[in-house]
Amino acid sequence: MIYLGMIPQGSAAVQGQLVLPVSTGGWDNRLLWRPWVVKTDSGFMMYYTGQSSGLQIDQIGLATSSDGLSFTRYSQNPVVTFGAAGEWDHDSVNEQCVIYEAGQYKMWYSGQTYTPSAQIGTYQIGYATSPDGIKWTKYSGNPIFTPASAGSWDDGFVYRPMVFSTGSSYTMYYVGTSKANASASGFGIATSSDGIHWTRSGVMALPPQSNWDAYRQRITSILKVEGGYLMAYSGWGTGATAPAKIGLATSTDGLTWTPYPDNPVIAGIASSTWESGGVNNPMVIPVGGNYYVYYSAFPQGGSWNSVGLAILPMSQYPVPEYPSALLVIGTAILLSVGGSLLLRRRRVG
């Protein structure tokens, strides 16, 4: 059991606690990454992307918790699997985001197909719904968000959706790449009245860099607050093999960002076997007077294979000018930048 007192809380560059490791011999025994947590009246539902050492195809699993600290895998995982041969998501489903609204769970996720040489052939965004957060039905018209017209900055791949509801409409942040240069990427914004039909509406800038994130930034969480936004993101200081750390930034418009002055706020434990290689993919939700930050972690020289949690008191990490008591849950999945590479079978940068 994991208890609240076991998890470091407070000052900058804290270390977190392991809350979900890879399985032993299961469908997610090789990789476990991109946690997305929904807080309900009865507890917490964590959706995550997993991969087995045998199949090496991403699928989406579920783990539940009554307190947000101790998680139990759903016995019939994965809850969202790859599509049939010829489908747009035949070779992997990953990078999910989930919201609960009006008695229904809604998921936006990325789907991949591979080329014969095991490169990513297509990467697009789909939609699924569930009455209980467990049994999911994919939308029959998937994919619901596809690359833009030829010559656009995002005419290659679109993936890693972040969607939040304003009550009357939806906003999505997403990653886009171009066909001309798959390593070049941008951060798109789209809007929708129903979460299915989307209109591109703009692009988002990165937070200014400093020493801790000078090599690369990877933005994976945006929390909508009264009057603005709170971002959590990963950074690498000196190169791709340097341990990643996690920082915060704020924005009044969701387009331009001001980094937290004491970044990074979460760092891996150098001597640990589970996060010595770095901490990545942060996702933030408010719980009481704290920010619960769930993230992926990996050992030095290894791959993402654990989910950790760090708890940051809101009083020590205030959002400038925005009252923390008025937080509204919303999160974002965006892209690694500065050196993102097209990898075999899946993009993990």
TAHU-V747951 format. One record per pair of residues at least 6 apart in sequence whose ideal C-beta (glycine too) atoms are under 8 Angstrom apart, sorted by the first residue. I is the first residue (numbers start at 1). J is the second residue. Records with the same first field share a line. If there is no record, write none. Layout:
I = J  J
This chain:
1 = 70
2 = 17  19  69  70
3 = 69
4 = 67  69  311
6 = 17
7 = 16  17  69  309  310  311
8 = 14  15  16  17  310  311
9 = 290  310  311  312  313
10 = 312  313  316
11 = 316
12 = 262  263  264  265
13 = 245  264  265  266  267
14 = 265  266  267  310  312
15 = 266  267  268  269  272  275  310
16 = 266  275  279  293  295  297  308  309  310
17 = 69  308  309  310
18 = 274  275  297  306  307  308
19 = 69  70  71  294  307  308  309
20 = 32  35  46  48  63  71  73  306  307
21 = 32  274  305  306  307
22 = 28  29  30  31  32  50  305  306
23 = 29  32  50  73
26 = 52  77
27 = 50  52  55  59  61  77  78
28 = 48  50  51  52  59  61  77  78
29 = 52  53
30 = 50  51  52  53  56  303  305
31 = 49  50  51  58  303  304  305
32 = 48  49  50  51  296  304  305  306  307
33 = 48  49  50  280  281  296  304  307  348
34 = 48  49  94  95  96  220  281  296  333
35 = 46  47  48  281  283  294  295  296  307
36 = 46  47  48  96  97  98  283  331  333
37 = 44  45  46  47  68  283  285  292  294
38 = 44  45  47  98  99  100  105  133
39 = 68  285  287  329
40 = 100  133
42 = 66
43 = 64  65  66  67  68
44 = 64  65  66  67  68  71
45 = 62  63  64  98  133
46 = 62  63  64  65  71  294  307
47 = 60  61  62  79  96  98  107
48 = 60  61  62  63  307
49 = 58  59  60  61  93  94  95  96
50 = 58  59  60  61  77  78
51 = 57  58  59  346
56 = 345
57 = 82  91  92
58 = 82  92  93  94  112  346
59 = 78  80  81  82  92  93  94
60 = 78  79  80  81  93  94  96  109
61 = 73  74  77  78  79
62 = 73  74  77  79  133  134
63 = 71  72  73  74
64 = 71  72  74
65 = 71  72
68 = 287  292  309
69 = 309
71 = 307
74 = 134
79 = 134  135  136
80 = 93  96  107  109  128  136  138
81 = 93
82 = 89  90  91  92  93  111
83 = 89  90  93  111  138
84 = 90
87 = 111
88 = 111  113  122  124  126  142  143
89 = 111  112  113  124  126  142  143
90 = 111  113
91 = 112  113  114  121  345
92 = 111  112  114  345  346
93 = 109  110  111  112  126
94 = 109  110  112  346
95 = 109  110  159  160  161  333
96 = 107  108  109  110
97 = 107  108  109  161  162  163  331  332  333
98 = 105  106  107  133
99 = 105  106  163  164  165  329  330
100 = 106  133
101 = 165
103 = 131
104 = 129  130  131
105 = 129  130  131  132  133  136
106 = 127  128  129  163  195
107 = 127  128  129  130  136
108 = 125  126  127  144  161  163  172  195
109 = 125  126  127  128  161
110 = 123  124  125  126  159  160  161
111 = 122  123  124  125  126  142  143
112 = 120  121  122  123  346
113 = 120  121  122
114 = 120  121  345
115 = 121
118 = 344  345
119 = 342  344  345
120 = 157  342  345  346  347
122 = 157
123 = 157  158  159  347
124 = 143  145  146  147  157  158  159
125 = 143  144  145  146  158  159  161  174
126 = 138  139  142  143  144
127 = 138  139  142  144  195  196
128 = 136  137  138  139
129 = 136  137  139
130 = 136  137
139 = 196
141 = 196
144 = 196  197  198
145 = 158  161  172  174  190  198
146 = 158
147 = 154  155  156  157  158  176  179
148 = 154  155  158  176  200
149 = 155
150 = 179
152 = 178
153 = 176  178  184  186  203
154 = 176  177  178  186  188
155 = 178  179
156 = 176  177  178  179  180  182
157 = 175  176  177  182  347
158 = 174  175  176  188
159 = 174  175  347
160 = 174  175  220  333  334  335
161 = 172  173  174  333
162 = 172  173  174  221  222  330  331  332  333  334
163 = 170  171  172  195
164 = 170  171  224  328  329  330  331  332
165 = 195  330
168 = 193
169 = 191  192  193
170 = 191  192  193  194  195
171 = 189  190  191  254
172 = 189  190  191  192  198
173 = 187  188  189  204  222  332  333  334
174 = 187  188  189  190  333  334
175 = 185  186  187  188  333  334  335
176 = 185  186  187  188
177 = 183  184  185  186
178 = 184
182 = 342
183 = 339  340  341  342
185 = 335  336  337  340
186 = 203  335
187 = 203  204  205  206  219  334  335
188 = 200  202  203  204
189 = 200  201  202  203  204  254  255
190 = 198  199  200  201
191 = 198  199  201
192 = 198  199
202 = 255
203 = 255
204 = 254  255  334
205 = 255  256  257
206 = 217  219  257  337
207 = 217  231  233  247  249  257  258  259
208 = 257  258  259
209 = 217  235
210 = 259  263
211 = 237
212 = 235  237  245  247  263  264
213 = 233  234  235  236  237  245  247  263  264
214 = 235  237  238
215 = 235  236  237  238  239  240  242  338  339
216 = 235  236  240  336  337  338  339  340
217 = 233  234  235  336  337  338
218 = 233  234  235  244  280  281  334  335  336  337  349
219 = 231  233  332  334  335  337
220 = 232  233  234  280  281  282  283  332  333  334
221 = 231  232  233  282  283  284  331  332  333
222 = 229  230  231  232  254  330  331  332  334
223 = 229  230  231  232  284  285  286  327  329  330  331
224 = 327  328  329  330
225 = 319  322  324  326  327  328
226 = 322  323  326  327  328
227 = 252  321  322
228 = 250  251  252  253  254  319  321  322
229 = 250  251  252  254
230 = 248  249  250  284  319  322
231 = 248  249  250  251  257  332
232 = 246  247  248  282  283  284  293
233 = 246  247  248  249  282
234 = 244  245  246  247  278  279  280  281  282  295
235 = 244  245  246  247  263  264
236 = 242  243  244  278
237 = 245
240 = 339
242 = 278
243 = 267  268  270  276  277  278  279  300
244 = 268  278  279  280
245 = 263  264  266  267  268  278  279
246 = 264  265  266  267  279  280  282  293  295  310
247 = 259  260  263  264  265
248 = 259  260  263  265  317
249 = 257  258  259  260  263
250 = 257  258  260  319  320  322
251 = 257  258
258 = 320
260 = 317
265 = 293  310  312  317
266 = 279  282  293  295  310  312
267 = 279
268 = 275  276  277  278  279  297
269 = 275  276
270 = 276
272 = 299
273 = 299
274 = 297  298  299  305  306  308
275 = 297  298  299  306  308
276 = 299  300
277 = 297  298  299  300  301  302
278 = 297  298
279 = 295  296  297  308
280 = 295  296  297  298  304
281 = 295  296  304
282 = 293  294  295
283 = 293  294  295  331
284 = 291  292  293  294  331
285 = 291  292  294  329  331
286 = 292  314  324  327  329
289 = 313  314  315  324
290 = 311  312  313  314
291 = 311  312  313  314  317
292 = 309  311
293 = 309  310  311  312
294 = 307  308  309
295 = 307  308  309  310
296 = 304  306  307  308
297 = 304  305  306  307  308
298 = 304  305  306
299 = 305
303 = 348
304 = 348
314 = 324
318 = 324
336 = 349
339 = 349
340 = 347  349
341 = 349
343 = 349
